[in-house]
């Protein structure tokens, strides 16, 4: 696990470089949608905790998010969803389309496991895992798990385990057709329009400029779970 104190240091970085200032619109849109989703789900969990402090009732806190427990950390990372997405884009060279497909995977998880909620304790690990798998499916060239782990602030062993967890939760359904991809782009754009912002997602698969200085971060400690690894 990378040092946790490196995470807070991200908030004291210099002004954005030209690469950072040309962040794809999909990151802004996805950040908005996920922040809204996570905020709602966190309130649901808090409400359940207050109504059932023992967590033993049906649907209580211990039952919420059960299928996604492998992605839960002990504490929510201090880095925002938006900054985390920008970091993934800047350092991994994955195409903007990977973020749409990563969101498709997360949405499929929510539909296949409706008892589970994407919350602040799990959203960062779900993002790094989903985007990495999407990059393997879409991009001709991509970094290995060890590099993604360093960018995402988790250990290589943990990311290997999370990749397996995601694939099994999805029943290895990681293919996304062009029709489905377009429908999710339209859905994300509609979410922005409903809140008064008209932004379109870049459809072309492009890659950012080359990777420069990679600052280590941590997504905090995790609960122990399966130790299965991928090479």
Phi and psi in degrees as GROMACS dihedral restraints (atoms count N, CA, C in turn):
[ dihedral_restraints ]
;  ai    aj    ak    al  type     phi  dphi    fc
    3     4     5     6     1   -76.5    20    10
    4     5     6     7     1   156.3    20    10
    6     7     8     9     1   -60.5    20    10
    7     8     9    10     1   129.6    20    10
    9    10    11    12     1   -68.1    20    10
   10    11    12    13     1   -27.7    20    10
   12    13    14    15     1   -70.2    20    10
   13    14    15    16     1   -16.5    20    10
   15    16    17    18     1   -69.9    20    10
   16    17    18    19     1   -24.3    20    10
   18    19    20    21     1   -65.2    20    10
   19    20    21    22     1   -48.4    20    10
   21    22    23    24     1   -65.2    20    10
   22    23    24    25     1   -24.3    20    10
   24    25    26    27     1   -66.7    20    10
   25    26    27    28     1   -18.6    20    10
   27    28    29    30     1   -64.6    20    10
   28    29    30    31     1   -25.5    20    10
   30    31    32    33     1   -81.1    20    10
   31    32    33    34     1    -4.3    20    10
   33    34    35    36     1  -113.5    20    10
   34    35    36    37     1    23.5    20    10
   36    37    38    39     1   -77.2    20    10
   37    38    39    40     1   160.5    20    10
   39    40    41    42     1   -64.0    20    10
   40    41    42    43     1   176.9    20    10
   42    43    44    45     1   -58.8    20    10
   43    44    45    46     1   150.0    20    10
   45    46    47    48     1   -57.1    20    10
   46    47    48    49     1   144.2    20    10
   48    49    50    51     1   -80.2    20    10
   49    50    51    52     1   179.5    20    10
   51    52    53    54     1   -62.2    20    10
   52    53    54    55     1   -35.6    20    10
   54    55    56    57     1   -61.6    20    10
   55    56    57    58     1   -45.3    20    10
   57    58    59    60     1   -68.3    20    10
   58    59    60    61     1   -33.2    20    10
   60    61    62    63     1   -74.2    20    10
   61    62    63    64     1   -13.3    20    10
   63    64    65    66     1  -105.4    20    10
   64    65    66    67     1    35.2    20    10
   66    67    68    69     1   -60.1    20    10
   67    68    69    70     1   132.7    20    10
   69    70    71    72     1   -58.5    20    10
   70    71    72    73     1   146.3    20    10
   72    73    74    75     1   -62.2    20    10
   73    74    75    76     1   -27.4    20    10
   75    76    77    78     1   -59.0    20    10
   76    77    78    79     1   -31.9    20    10
   78    79    80    81     1   -68.9    20    10
   79    80    81    82     1   -40.8    20    10
   81    82    83    84     1   -64.0    20    10
   82    83    84    85     1   -43.8    20    10
   84    85    86    87     1   -66.2    20    10
   85    86    87    88     1   -47.0    20    10
   87    88    89    90     1   -64.7    20    10
   88    89    90    91     1   -39.0    20    10
   90    91    92    93     1   -60.5    20    10
   91    92    93    94     1   -44.6    20    10
   93    94    95    96     1   -60.9    20    10
   94    95    96    97     1   -47.3    20    10
   96    97    98    99     1   -64.7    20    10
   97    98    99   100     1   -43.4    20    10
   99   100   101   102     1   -71.7    20    10
  100   101   102   103     1   -38.1    20    10
  102   103   104   105     1   -60.4    20    10
  103   104   105   106     1   -41.5    20    10
  105   106   107   108     1   -64.7    20    10
  106   107   108   109     1   -45.0    20    10
  108   109   110   111     1   -63.2    20    10
  109   110   111   112     1   -49.3    20    10
  111   112   113   114     1   -64.5    20    10
  112   113   114   115     1   -40.0    20    10
  114   115   116   117     1   -60.7    20    10
  115   116   117   118     1   -43.3    20    10
  117   118   119   120     1   -64.5    20    10
  118   119   120   121     1   -44.9    20    10
  120   121   122   123     1   -67.1    20    10
  121   122   123   124     1   -36.8    20    10
  123   124   125   126     1   -62.3    20    10
  124   125   126   127     1   -38.6    20    10
  126   127   128   129     1   -67.2    20    10
  127   128   129   130     1   -36.0    20    10
  129   130   131   132     1   -63.1    20    10
  130   131   132   133     1   -46.8    20    10
  132   133   134   135     1   -64.0    20    10
  133   134   135   136     1   -41.3    20    10
  135   136   137   138     1   -62.4    20    10
  136   137   138   139     1   -40.3    20    10
  138   139   140   141     1   -64.2    20    10
  139   140   141   142     1   -41.5    20    10
  141   142   143   144     1   -65.0    20    10
  142   143   144   145     1   -38.4    20    10
  144   145   146   147     1   -64.9    20    10
  145   146   147   148     1   -37.7    20    10
  147   148   149   150     1   -72.5    20    10
  148   149   150   151     1   -36.8    20    10
  150   151   152   153     1   -78.2    20    10
  151   152   153   154     1   -29.3    20    10
  153   154   155   156     1  -134.9    20    10
  154   155   156   157     1    72.7    20    10
  156   157   158   159     1   -59.5    20    10
  157   158   159   160     1   -24.0    20    10
  159   160   161   162     1   -80.1    20    10
  160   161   162   163     1   -14.4    20    10
  162   163   164   165     1    66.7    20    10
  163   164   165   166     1    16.7    20    10
  165   166   167   168     1   -99.0    20    10
  166   167   168   169     1   -12.5    20    10
  168   169   170   171     1   -74.3    20    10
  169   170   171   172     1   158.7    20    10
  171   172   173   174     1   -62.3    20    10
  172   173   174   175     1   125.2    20    10
  174   175   176   177     1    84.2    20    10
  175   176   177   178     1     5.7    20    10
  177   178   179   180     1   -69.3    20    10
  178   179   180   181     1   178.4    20    10
  180   181   182   183     1   -53.8    20    10
  181   182   183   184     1   -35.6    20    10
  183   184   185   186     1   -71.2    20    10
  184   185   186   187     1   -16.4    20    10
  186   187   188   189     1   -96.2    20    10
  187   188   189   190     1   -21.7    20    10
  189   190   191   192     1   -75.0    20    10
  190   191   192   193     1   129.2    20    10
  192   193   194   195     1    77.2    20    10
  193   194   195   196     1    18.9    20    10
  195   196   197   198     1   -59.5    20    10
  196   197   198   199     1   -42.1    20    10
  198   199   200   201     1   -69.0    20    10
  199   200   201   202     1   -21.3    20    10
  201   202   203   204     1  -105.4    20    10
  202   203   204   205     1    16.8    20    10
  204   205   206   207     1   -57.3    20    10
  205   206   207   208     1   -31.7    20    10
  207   208   209   210     1   -62.5    20    10
  208   209   210   211     1   -23.2    20    10
  210   211   212   213     1   -94.5    20    10
  211   212   213   214     1    -3.1    20    10
  213   214   215   216     1   -80.9    20    10
  214   215   216   217     1   136.4    20    10
  216   217   218   219     1  -100.4    20    10
  217   218   219   220     1   171.1    20    10
  219   220   221   222     1   -72.8    20    10
  220   221   222   223     1   -38.0    20    10
  222   223   224   225     1  -132.0    20    10
  223   224   225   226     1   152.8    20    10
  225   226   227   228     1   -73.7    20    10
  226   227   228   229     1   134.6    20    10
  228   229   230   231     1   -60.3    20    10
  229   230   231   232     1   151.7    20    10
  231   232   233   234     1   -80.1    20    10
  232   233   234   235     1   -17.4    20    10
  234   235   236   237     1   -76.6    20    10
  235   236   237   238     1   134.2    20    10
  237   238   239   240     1   -71.0    20    10
  238   239   240   241     1   164.1    20    10
  240   241   242   243     1   -61.7    20    10
  241   242   243   244     1   -42.7    20    10
  243   244   245   246     1   -61.5    20    10
  244   245   246   247     1   -47.1    20    10
  246   247   248   249     1   -65.3    20    10
  247   248   249   250     1   -34.4    20    10
  249   250   251   252     1   -67.1    20    10
  250   251   252   253     1   -43.2    20    10
  252   253   254   255     1   -62.6    20    10
  253   254   255   256     1   -42.6    20    10
  255   256   257   258     1   -61.2    20    10
  256   257   258   259     1   -39.0    20    10
  258   259   260   261     1   -64.1    20    10
  259   260   261   262     1   -45.5    20    10
  261   262   263   264     1   -59.9    20    10
  262   263   264   265     1   -43.6    20    10
  264   265   266   267     1   -65.5    20    10
  265   266   267   268     1   -45.4    20    10
  267   268   269   270     1   -63.2    20    10
  268   269   270   271     1   -42.6    20    10
  270   271   272   273     1   -97.0    20    10
  271   272   273   274     1   -20.5    20    10
  273   274   275   276     1   -96.9    20    10
  274   275   276   277     1   -11.1    20    10
  276   277   278   279     1    63.2    20    10
  277   278   279   280     1    17.2    20    10
  279   280   281   282     1   -77.3    20    10
  280   281   282   283     1   153.5    20    10
  282   283   284   285     1   -72.8    20    10
  283   284   285   286     1   152.3    20    10
  285   286   287   288     1   -55.2    20    10
  286   287   288   289     1   -30.3    20    10
  288   289   290   291     1   -61.5    20    10
  289   290   291   292     1   -26.2    20    10
  291   292   293   294     1   -61.4    20    10
  292   293   294   295     1   -30.9    20    10
  294   295   296   297     1   -73.1    20    10
  295   296   297   298     1   -34.3    20    10
  297   298   299   300     1   -67.1    20    10
  298   299   300   301     1   -46.3    20    10
  300   301   302   303     1   -65.8    20    10
  301   302   303   304     1   -37.5    20    10
  303   304   305   306     1   -59.8    20    10
  304   305   306   307     1   -39.0    20    10
  306   307   308   309     1   -66.8    20    10
  307   308   309   310     1   -36.8    20    10
  309   310   311   312     1   -57.8    20    10
  310   311   312   313     1   -45.0    20    10
  312   313   314   315     1   -60.8    20    10
  313   314   315   316     1   -44.4    20    10
  315   316   317   318     1   -63.7    20    10
  316   317   318   319     1   -39.2    20    10
  318   319   320   321     1   -67.3    20    10
  319   320   321   322     1   -38.0    20    10
  321   322   323   324     1   -63.1    20    10
  322   323   324   325     1   -38.8    20    10
  324   325   326   327     1   -59.2    20    10
  325   326   327   328     1   -44.9    20    10
  327   328   329   330     1   -65.1    20    10
  328   329   330   331     1   -32.9    20    10
  330   331   332   333     1   -79.0    20    10
  331   332   333   334     1   -36.3    20    10
  333   334   335   336     1   -76.6    20    10
  334   335   336   337     1   -26.1    20    10
  336   337   338   339     1  -131.8    20    10
  337   338   339   340     1    70.1    20    10
  339   340   341   342     1   -65.4    20    10
  340   341   342   343     1   -14.1    20    10
  342   343   344   345     1   -73.4    20    10
  343   344   345   346     1   -14.6    20    10
  345   346   347   348     1   -99.4    20    10
  346   347   348   349     1   148.6    20    10
  348   349   350   351     1  -123.9    20    10
  349   350   351   352     1   137.5    20    10
  351   352   353   354     1   -82.2    20    10
  352   353   354   355     1   114.3    20    10
  354   355   356   357     1  -123.2    20    10
  355   356   357   358     1   178.0    20    10
  357   358   359   360     1   -63.2    20    10
  358   359   360   361     1   -22.8    20    10
  360   361   362   363     1   -76.5    20    10
  361   362   363   364     1   -17.5    20    10
  363   364   365   366     1  -123.1    20    10
  364   365   366   367     1   -17.9    20    10
  366   367   368   369     1   -63.3    20    10
  367   368   369   370     1   -36.6    20    10
  369   370   371   372     1   -67.5    20    10
  370   371   372   373     1   -42.9    20    10
  372   373   374   375     1   -68.6    20    10
  373   374   375   376     1   -35.4    20    10
  375   376   377   378     1   -64.2    20    10
  376   377   378   379     1   -38.9    20    10
  378   379   380   381     1   -65.9    20    10
  379   380   381   382     1   -50.9    20    10
  381   382   383   384     1   -62.7    20    10
  382   383   384   385     1   -37.1    20    10
  384   385   386   387     1   -72.0    20    10
  385   386   387   388     1   -45.5    20    10
  387   388   389   390     1   -65.5    20    10
  388   389   390   391     1   -43.7    20    10
  390   391   392   393     1   -66.0    20    10
  391   392   393   394     1   -38.6    20    10
  393   394   395   396     1   -63.2    20    10
  394   395   396   397     1   -46.1    20    10
  396   397   398   399     1   -64.1    20    10
  397   398   399   400     1   -40.2    20    10
  399   400   401   402     1   -61.7    20    10
  400   401   402   403     1   -39.3    20    10
  402   403   404   405     1   -63.5    20    10
  403   404   405   406     1   -39.1    20    10
  405   406   407   408     1   -65.0    20    10
  406   407   408   409     1   -30.6    20    10
  408   409   410   411     1   -81.8    20    10
  409   410   411   412     1   -32.5    20    10
  411   412   413   414     1  -101.7    20    10
  412   413   414   415     1   -42.3    20    10
  414   415   416   417     1   -91.1    20    10
  415   416   417   418     1   138.2    20    10
  417   418   419   420     1   -65.1    20    10
  418   419   420   421     1   -34.1    20    10
  420   421   422   423     1  -127.0    20    10
  421   422   423   424     1   135.5    20    10
  423   424   425   426     1  -152.2    20    10
  424   425   426   427     1   158.4    20    10
  426   427   428   429     1   -76.8    20    10
  427   428   429   430     1   159.8    20    10
  429   430   431   432     1   -80.9    20    10
  430   431   432   433     1   176.2    20    10
  432   433   434   435     1   -61.3    20    10
  433   434   435   436     1   -36.2    20    10
  435   436   437   438     1   -62.0    20    10
  436   437   438   439     1   -40.4    20    10
  438   439   440   441     1   -69.8    20    10
  439   440   441   442     1   -44.0    20    10
  441   442   443   444     1   -59.8    20    10
  442   443   444   445     1   -38.0    20    10
  444   445   446   447     1   -62.4    20    10
  445   446   447   448     1   -42.5    20    10
  447   448   449   450     1   -64.7    20    10
  448   449   450   451     1   -42.4    20    10
  450   451   452   453     1   -64.9    20    10
  451   452   453   454     1   -42.0    20    10
  453   454   455   456     1   -82.2    20    10
  454   455   456   457     1    -9.1    20    10
  456   457   458   459     1    81.7    20    10
  457   458   459   460     1    26.6    20    10
  459   460   461   462     1  -126.5    20    10
  460   461   462   463     1   168.6    20    10
  462   463   464   465     1   -78.7    20    10
  463   464   465   466     1   158.5    20    10
  465   466   467   468     1   -61.9    20    10
  466   467   468   469     1   -41.9    20    10
  468   469   470   471     1   -62.0    20    10
  469   470   471   472     1   -39.7    20    10
  471   472   473   474     1   -67.5    20    10
  472   473   474   475     1   -42.6    20    10
  474   475   476   477     1   -65.7    20    10
  475   476   477   478     1   -37.1    20    10
  477   478   479   480     1   -58.0    20    10
  478   479   480   481     1   -44.2    20    10
  480   481   482   483     1   -66.8    20    10
  481   482   483   484     1   -41.5    20    10
  483   484   485   486     1   -66.4    20    10
  484   485   486   487     1   -34.5    20    10
  486   487   488   489     1   -62.9    20    10
  487   488   489   490     1   -45.3    20    10
  489   490   491   492     1   -61.1    20    10
  490   491   492   493     1   -43.9    20    10
  492   493   494   495     1   -59.1    20    10
  493   494   495   496     1   -46.2    20    10
  495   496   497   498     1   -62.2    20    10
  496   497   498   499     1   -45.6    20    10
  498   499   500   501     1   -62.1    20    10
  499   500   501   502     1   -41.4    20    10
  501   502   503   504     1   -71.6    20    10
  502   503   504   505     1   -37.8    20    10
  504   505   506   507     1   -63.2    20    10
  505   506   507   508     1   -31.1    20    10
  507   508   509   510     1   -89.6    20    10
  508   509   510   511     1     1.9    20    10
  510   511   512   513     1    53.4    20    10
  511   512   513   514     1    35.5    20    10
  513   514   515   516     1    60.3    20    10
  514   515   516   517     1    23.4    20    10
  516   517   518   519     1   -86.0    20    10
  517   518   519   520     1    77.8    20    10
  519   520   521   522     1  -110.4    20    10
  520   521   522   523     1     5.2    20    10
  522   523   524   525     1   -81.6    20    10
  523   524   525   526     1   132.8    20    10
  525   526   527   528     1  -126.1    20    10
  526   527   528   529     1   117.9    20    10
  528   529   530   531     1   -74.4    20    10
  529   530   531   532     1   162.7    20    10
  531   532   533   534     1   -62.5    20    10
  532   533   534   535     1   -34.1    20    10
  534   535   536   537     1   -65.7    20    10
  535   536   537   538     1   -45.1    20    10
  537   538   539   540     1   -66.1    20    10
  538   539   540   541     1   -41.4    20    10
  540   541   542   543     1   -57.8    20    10
  541   542   543   544     1   -46.6    20    10
  543   544   545   546     1   -64.7    20    10
  544   545   546   547     1   -38.2    20    10
  546   547   548   549     1   -65.0    20    10
  547   548   549   550     1   -35.8    20    10
  549   550   551   552     1   -73.7    20    10
  550   551   552   553     1   -34.8    20    10
  552   553   554   555     1   -60.4    20    10
  553   554   555   556     1   -45.2    20    10
  555   556   557   558     1   -64.8    20    10
  556   557   558   559     1   -38.9    20    10
  558   559   560   561     1   -62.5    20    10
  559   560   561   562     1   -46.2    20    10
  561   562   563   564     1   -64.5    20    10
  562   563   564   565     1   -40.9    20    10
  564   565   566   567     1   -65.0    20    10
  565   566   567   568     1   -37.4    20    10
  567   568   569   570     1   -64.4    20    10
  568   569   570   571     1   -38.8    20    10
  570   571   572   573     1   -58.8    20    10
  571   572   573   574     1   -40.2    20    10
  573   574   575   576     1   -69.0    20    10
  574   575   576   577     1   -41.0    20    10
  576   577   578   579     1   -63.3    20    10
  577   578   579   580     1   -36.0    20    10
  579   580   581   582     1   -64.2    20    10
  580   581   582   583     1   -19.9    20    10
  582   583   584   585     1  -109.3    20    10
  583   584   585   586     1    21.9    20    10
  585   586   587   588     1    83.7    20    10
  586   587   588   589     1     9.7    20    10
  588   589   590   591     1  -118.6    20    10
  589   590   591   592     1   124.1    20    10
  591   592   593   594     1  -101.1    20    10
  592   593   594   595     1    98.8    20    10
  594   595   596   597     1  -131.8    20    10
  595   596   597   598     1   138.2    20    10
  597   598   599   600     1  -108.0    20    10
  598   599   600   601     1   143.2    20    10
  600   601   602   603     1   -82.0    20    10
  601   602   603   604     1   138.0    20    10
  603   604   605   606     1   -66.1    20    10
  604   605   606   607     1   123.7    20    10
  606   607   608   609     1   -85.4    20    10
  607   608   609   610     1   -31.7    20    10
  609   610   611   612     1   -68.8    20    10
  610   611   612   613     1   144.0    20    10
  612   613   614   615     1   -87.5    20    10
  613   614   615   616     1   107.1    20    10
  615   616   617   618     1  -126.4    20    10
  616   617   618   619     1   164.3    20    10
  618   619   620   621     1  -121.2    20    10
  619   620   621   622     1   146.8    20    10
  621   622   623   624     1   -73.2    20    10
  622   623   624   625     1   177.6    20    10
  624   625   626   627     1   -64.4    20    10
  625   626   627   628     1   170.6    20    10
  627   628   629   630     1   -61.3    20    10
  628   629   630   631     1   155.0    20    10
  630   631   632   633     1   -69.7    20    10
  631   632   633   634     1   138.3    20    10
  633   634   635   636     1  -115.3    20    10
  634   635   636   637     1  -129.5    20    10
  636   637   638   639     1   -69.1    20    10
  637   638   639   640     1   122.0    20    10
  639   640   641   642     1   -99.2    20    10
  640   641   642   643     1   111.7    20    10
  642   643   644   645     1   -91.4    20    10
  643   644   645   646     1   128.1    20    10
  645   646   647   648     1   -74.5    20    10
  646   647   648   649     1   143.3    20    10
  648   649   650   651     1  -134.6    20    10
  649   650   651   652     1   175.6    20    10
  651   652   653   654     1  -134.4    20    10
  652   653   654   655     1   143.2    20    10
  654   655   656   657     1  -100.0    20    10
  655   656   657   658     1    24.2    20    10
  657   658   659   660     1    74.0    20    10
  658   659   660   661     1   175.0    20    10
  660   661   662   663     1   -70.3    20    10
  661   662   663   664     1   157.1    20    10
  663   664   665   666     1  -120.5    20    10
  664   665   666   667     1   160.5    20    10
  666   667   668   669     1   -73.3    20    10
  667   668   669   670     1   147.3    20    10
  669   670   671   672     1   -72.8    20    10
  670   671   672   673     1   144.2    20    10
  672   673   674   675     1  -154.7    20    10
  673   674   675   676     1  -153.0    20    10
  675   676   677   678     1   -54.5    20    10
  676   677   678   679     1   145.3    20    10
  678   679   680   681     1  -106.1    20    10
  679   680   681   682     1    14.9    20    10
  681   682   683   684     1   -64.0    20    10
  682   683   684   685     1   136.4    20    10
  684   685   686   687     1  -122.1    20    10
  685   686   687   688     1   157.2    20    10
  687   688   689   690     1  -112.2    20    10
  688   689   690   691     1   147.1    20    10
